[in-house]
Amino acid sequence: MDSYRRIKDRRPRVFATGLGEPHVRVPRVISCLCTPEPLNDDDDDEPADLRFSECPIERLLPGRRTPEVAYLCAKHGASSSYRCAAQKVAELSSSVAEAGFFPGIILYLTYWFPSHRRGRINSLFMTAVPLAGVVGGPVSGWILERFSGTYGWAGWQWLFLLEGIPSILVGILVFFYLDNGIESAKWLTDAEKSHLASQLLGDKTPESAHSFGDAMRNPKVWILSLVYFGIVMGLYGIGFWLPSLVKATGVKSAMDVGLLSAIPYAAAAAVMVLVARSADARRERRWHIAIPCVLGAVGLVLSATYSSSTHLALMSLTLACAGITTALPLFWSCPTAILTGTAAAGGIAWINSLGNLAGFVSPYMVGYVKDLTQSTNAGMYVLAGCLIISAILVLLFVPARLVNR
């Protein structure tokens, strides 16, 4: 009898929804196969893979369990596949926009500023990266906590919606108010336009590549791609390690995690501008890229070594964040000094595309090294090694006479 009760209690529960349609609860592990919504084990005490989702069913008859479960999976899977396809289209659109945006901005800045000022200008533009960490961390935490469950949406859905609106508004403003170049700037006098154009003409050298084919045949473009790849690999270490470190201190609130994570990015924003000023004043690029790469590597190694000490690890990650984010804008002053015309447009996009493959390679590399050594620290050491290689490549293969201008 007890065995019968246990079996009976484990049968699917059918209940009324008030909509004239009975429902049956089936394991979420079935229904989540196609759904893009993440499972969160922190929602309650029940493990995510054992939670249940509710699916409509109209004919739950004895002896028809298998076809009805198949019907449930097909019906729920169809709707989930639609949502999944829509999400993939959105992700693809976002990736296409991002792939064109950054190299486009780097190229656009060359239409306005000569080489000896691009270090500081690139740094001012790219302070948006650490400042986004300073502002975006707390704001994202607040959105996740405040809007979770509002109108039936999860916190991450509100996060994507609300943080996407500013980009749309800025895009509209740029289309109407951003001038294409010096010649089309109505707020400049003719004398000012001539002066700025003459400075830009001085950047062109006989060794500059002018066509896209020239850029692809230029070994320096491939070297710079490897350098950028290594820097982005190190940048992944910051995003990988920083939130884990903050959570390890016992911080539970998403907003508190965002506030503490903002500390390294705030320091990085200040260091970026100061080092860029030094690079422009001395008209020196290579060492101003190599030294921050080395400091970033040292910071990653120390953060892994002292991971048991929250304060030391956070200080180490601040050093790593400052070094890596400082190297990025100064690095982009090198391709624009070597390439001009169509070669600059295609070459910058090519370097950016190859370098950003690090965002795909690094998670798998860290995971592989972790499985191989049973230690997360080893993965961080590998990322630090990538930064060291980037520093060596800059010093050995990037000509000073071309970039130190």
C-alpha positions in Angstrom: 0.0 0.0 0.0 2.8 2.4 0.9 4.5 1.6 -2.4 1.3 2.3 -4.3 1.0 5.7 -2.5 4.5 6.6 -3.4 3.9 5.8 -7.1 0.6 7.6 -7.0 2.2 10.8 -5.5 4.8 10.8 -8.4 2.1 10.9 -11.2 1.9 14.1 -13.2 -0.5 16.5 -11.5 -3.4 17.9 -13.6 -5.0 21.1 -12.5 -7.4 23.7 -13.7 -6.1 27.1 -14.9 -9.3 29.0 -15.0 -9.0 29.3 -18.7 -11.0 26.2 -19.5 -7.9 24.2 -20.3 -6.3 21.5 -18.1 -2.6 21.6 -17.6 0.0 19.0 -16.7 3.3 19.7 -15.1 6.3 18.1 -16.9 9.9 18.2 -16.0 11.6 21.5 -17.1 14.6 19.5 -18.2 12.4 18.5 -21.2 11.0 21.9 -21.9 14.2 23.9 -21.5 15.9 22.1 -24.4 14.8 24.7 -26.9 14.1 27.7 -24.6 16.6 30.5 -24.6 15.7 31.5 -21.0 18.5 30.7 -18.5 17.8 28.5 -15.5 18.6 30.2 -12.2 19.2 27.9 -9.2 19.0 30.9 -6.9 15.3 31.4 -7.4 14.3 28.9 -4.8 15.6 25.8 -3.0 14.6 23.4 -5.8 17.4 22.6 -8.3 16.8 24.1 -11.7 17.0 20.7 -13.5 14.3 19.4 -11.3 11.9 22.3 -11.5 8.7 22.0 -13.5 7.1 24.2 -16.2 3.5 24.2 -17.1 2.3 23.1 -20.5 -1.3 22.9 -21.8 -2.7 19.5 -22.6 -6.2 18.7 -23.7 -6.4 15.0 -23.8 -4.7 13.3 -20.8 -6.3 9.8 -21.0 -5.2 6.5 -19.4 -2.8 4.6 -21.6 -1.9 7.7 -23.7 1.0 9.0 -21.6 3.7 8.7 -24.3 1.8 10.5 -27.2 0.7 13.2 -24.9 4.2 13.9 -23.6 5.3 13.9 -27.3 2.5 16.4 -28.0 3.6 18.6 -25.1 7.3 18.6 -26.2 6.4 19.4 -29.8 4.0 22.2 -28.9 6.3 23.8 -26.3 9.4 23.1 -28.4 7.8 24.9 -31.4 7.1 28.1 -29.4 10.5 27.9 -27.7 12.3 27.4 -31.0 10.6 30.5 -32.4 11.8 32.5 -29.4 15.3 30.9 -29.7 15.4 31.8 -33.5 14.4 35.4 -32.7 17.1 35.6 -30.1 19.7 34.3 -32.5 18.7 36.8 -35.1 19.0 39.6 -32.5 22.4 38.3 -31.4 23.6 38.2 -35.1 22.3 41.7 -35.7 24.1 42.9 -32.6 27.3 41.2 -33.6 27.2 42.7 -37.1 26.7 46.2 -35.7 29.5 45.8 -33.1 31.9 44.4 -35.7 31.5 47.5 -37.9 31.1 50.1 -35.1 34.5 50.0 -33.4 36.8 49.9 -36.5 34.6 52.5 -38.1 35.2 54.9 -35.1 38.9 54.2 -35.1 39.0 55.1 -38.9 36.7 58.1 -38.4 39.1 59.6 -35.8 41.9 59.5 -38.4 39.9 62.0 -40.5 40.2 64.6 -37.8 43.4 64.0 -35.8 47.0 63.6 -36.8 49.1 60.7 -35.6 50.9 62.5 -32.8 47.5 63.2 -31.1 45.7 59.9 -31.7 47.1 58.2 -28.6 45.2 60.6 -26.3 42.2 60.8 -28.6 41.8 57.1 -28.8 42.2 56.8 -25.0 39.5 59.4 -24.5 37.2 57.5 -26.8 38.0 54.2 -25.2 37.6 55.4 -21.6 34.0 54.5 -22.4 35.0 50.9 -21.7 36.1 51.3 -18.1 33.5 54.0 -17.5 30.9 51.5 -18.7 32.1 49.2 -16.0 31.9 51.9 -13.4 28.4 53.0 -14.3 27.1 49.9 -15.9 27.9 47.5 -13.1 25.7 49.3 -10.4 23.0 50.2 -12.9 22.8 46.6 -14.2 22.6 45.3 -10.6 19.8 47.7 -9.8 17.8 46.8 -12.9 18.2 43.1 -12.2 16.9 43.5 -8.6 14.3 46.2 -9.2 12.6 45.0 -12.4 12.8 41.2 -12.0 9.3 39.8 -12.5 7.8 43.1 -13.6 5.1 42.4 -16.2 6.2 38.8 -16.3 9.7 39.6 -17.6 12.9 38.3 -16.1 15.5 40.8 -14.8 17.9 40.0 -17.7 15.2 40.8 -20.2 14.6 44.2 -18.7 18.4 44.7 -18.6 18.7 44.1 -22.4 15.7 46.4 -23.1 16.6 49.3 -20.9 20.4 49.3 -21.7 19.7 49.1 -25.4 17.6 52.3 -25.5 20.5 54.7 -25.0 22.4 53.2 -28.0 19.4 53.7 -30.2 19.0 57.3 -29.2 22.8 58.1 -29.7 22.7 56.4 -33.1 19.9 58.8 -34.2 21.8 61.8 -32.9 25.0 60.7 -34.7 23.2 60.3 -38.0 21.9 63.9 -37.9 24.7 65.8 -36.1 28.1 64.1 -36.7 30.0 65.6 -39.6 31.7 63.3 -42.1 35.1 65.1 -41.9 36.9 68.4 -41.8 35.6 69.7 -45.1 31.9 69.2 -44.1 32.3 70.7 -40.6 30.2 73.9 -40.7 31.6 75.0 -37.3 35.1 75.4 -38.7 36.4 78.4 -40.6 38.2 78.0 -43.9 41.5 78.8 -42.3 40.9 76.2 -39.6 40.0 73.6 -42.2 43.2 74.2 -44.2 45.3 74.0 -41.1 43.9 70.7 -39.9 44.0 69.2 -43.4 47.7 70.1 -43.7 48.5 68.3 -40.5 46.7 65.2 -41.7 48.7 65.3 -45.0 51.9 65.0 -43.0 50.9 61.6 -41.7 51.2 59.9 -45.1 54.5 58.2 -45.7 55.9 56.3 -48.8 55.7 53.1 -46.8 52.0 53.4 -46.0 49.7 50.8 -47.6 46.9 52.3 -49.6 44.7 49.5 -50.9 43.0 46.6 -49.1 45.2 44.2 -51.1 48.3 46.1 -49.8 47.1 45.7 -46.3 46.6 41.9 -46.7 50.1 41.5 -48.1 51.6 43.6 -45.4 53.2 41.4 -42.7 52.8 44.1 -40.1 49.0 43.8 -40.4 49.2 40.1 -39.4 51.6 40.9 -36.6 49.3 43.6 -35.2 46.4 41.1 -35.4 48.4 38.7 -33.2 49.2 41.6 -30.8 45.6 42.6 -30.5 44.5 38.9 -30.1 46.8 38.6 -27.1 45.6 41.8 -25.5 41.9 40.8 -25.8 42.8 37.4 -24.3 44.1 39.3 -21.2 41.0 41.4 -21.2 38.9 38.3 -20.9 40.7 37.4 -17.7 39.4 40.6 -16.1 35.8 39.8 -17.0 36.3 36.2 -16.0 37.9 36.7 -12.6 36.5 39.9 -11.2 32.9 39.0 -10.5 33.9 35.6 -9.1 36.3 37.3 -6.7 33.7 39.8 -5.5 31.1 37.0 -5.0 33.7 34.9 -3.1 33.8 37.6 -0.4 30.2 36.8 0.5 28.5 39.6 -1.4 25.1 38.4 -2.4 23.4 41.5 -3.8 23.8 42.0 -7.6 24.1 45.7 -7.1 26.8 45.4 -4.4 28.8 43.1 -6.8 28.5 45.8 -9.5 29.7 48.5 -7.1 32.8 46.6 -6.0 33.5 45.6 -9.5 33.6 49.2 -10.6 36.7 50.0 -8.5 39.3 48.5 -11.0 37.5 50.2 -14.0 37.5 53.6 -12.3 41.3 53.3 -11.7 41.8 52.1 -15.3 40.0 55.2 -16.8 42.4 57.6 -15.1 45.5 55.6 -16.0 44.5 55.4 -19.6 44.4 59.1 -20.1 47.6 59.8 -18.2 49.7 57.2 -20.1 48.2 58.4 -23.5 49.3 61.9 -22.7 52.8 60.6 -22.0 52.8 58.7 -25.3 51.7 61.7 -27.4 54.1 64.1 -25.6 57.1 61.8 -26.3 55.8 60.6 -29.6 56.6 57.0 -28.5 54.1 54.1 -28.9 55.8 50.8 -28.6 57.0 50.9 -25.0 53.8 52.6 -24.0 52.0 49.5 -25.3 54.5 46.8 -24.1 54.9 48.0 -20.5 51.1 48.1 -19.8 50.8 44.6 -21.3 53.5 43.4 -19.0 51.9 45.1 -16.0 48.5 43.6 -17.0 50.1 40.1 -17.1 51.7 40.7 -13.6 48.3 41.7 -12.3 46.6 38.6 -13.6 49.3 36.3 -12.1 49.1 38.1 -8.7 45.3 37.9 -8.7 45.5 34.2 -9.1 48.3 33.7 -6.6 46.6 35.8 -3.9 43.0 34.7 -4.7 42.5 33.7 -1.1 43.0 37.3 0.0 40.2 39.5 -1.3 42.1 42.8 -0.8 45.3 41.7 -2.5 43.4 40.0 -5.3 41.3 43.1 -5.9 44.4 45.3 -6.0 46.0 42.9 -8.4 43.0 42.9 -10.7 43.0 46.7 -10.6 46.6 46.7 -11.8 45.7 44.2 -14.5 42.7 46.2 -15.6 44.6 49.4 -15.8 47.4 47.8 -17.8 45.3 46.0 -20.3 42.8 48.8 -20.9 45.7 51.3 -21.3 47.4 49.2 -24.0 44.2 49.0 -26.1 43.8 52.6 -27.3 47.6 53.0 -27.8 47.6 49.9 -29.8 45.1 51.3 -32.3 47.4 54.3 -33.0 49.7 51.8 -34.7 47.5 50.5 -37.5 46.3 54.0 -38.4 50.0 55.1 -38.6 50.9 52.3 -41.0 47.8 52.1 -43.1 46.0 54.8 -45.1 43.0 55.1 -47.5 41.2 51.9 -48.3 43.9 49.9 -46.6 43.1 51.6 -43.3 39.4 50.8 -43.5 39.9 47.1 -44.5 43.0 46.6 -42.4 41.5 48.0 -39.2 38.4 45.8 -39.7 40.6 42.8 -40.3 42.7 43.3 -37.3 39.6 43.9 -35.1 38.0 40.7 -36.5 40.9 38.4 -35.9 41.7 39.9 -32.5 38.1 39.5 -31.3 38.3 35.8 -32.0 40.0 35.8 -28.6 36.6 36.2 -27.0 35.7 32.8 -28.5 39.0 31.1 -27.9 39.8 32.2 -24.4 36.8 30.6 -22.6 37.6 27.2 -24.2 41.3 27.6 -23.5 40.7 28.5 -19.8 38.3 25.6 -19.5 40.7 23.1 -21.1 43.6 24.2 -18.9 41.4 24.1 -15.8 40.3 20.5 -16.7 43.8 19.5 -17.4 45.4 21.0 -14.2 42.3 21.0 -11.9 43.2 24.7 -11.2 41.7 28.0 -12.3 45.0 29.7 -11.6 46.7 27.9 -14.5 44.2 29.4 -16.9 45.0 32.9 -15.7 48.8 32.2 -16.2 48.1 31.3 -19.8 46.2 34.5 -20.4 49.1 36.4 -18.7 51.4 34.7 -21.1 49.4 35.9 -24.1 49.9 39.5 -22.9 53.7 38.9 -22.6 53.8 37.6 -26.1 51.9 40.7 -27.3 54.5 42.9 -25.6 57.4 41.0 -27.3 55.8 41.2 -30.7 55.3 45.0 -30.5 58.9 45.6 -29.5 60.4 43.2 -32.1 58.2 43.6 -35.2 56.5 47.0 -35.1 58.9 49.6 -36.6 59.5 52.6 -34.4 60.0 54.9 -37.4 56.4 54.2 -38.5 54.5 54.4 -35.3 56.5 56.8 -33.2 55.2 59.9 -34.9 
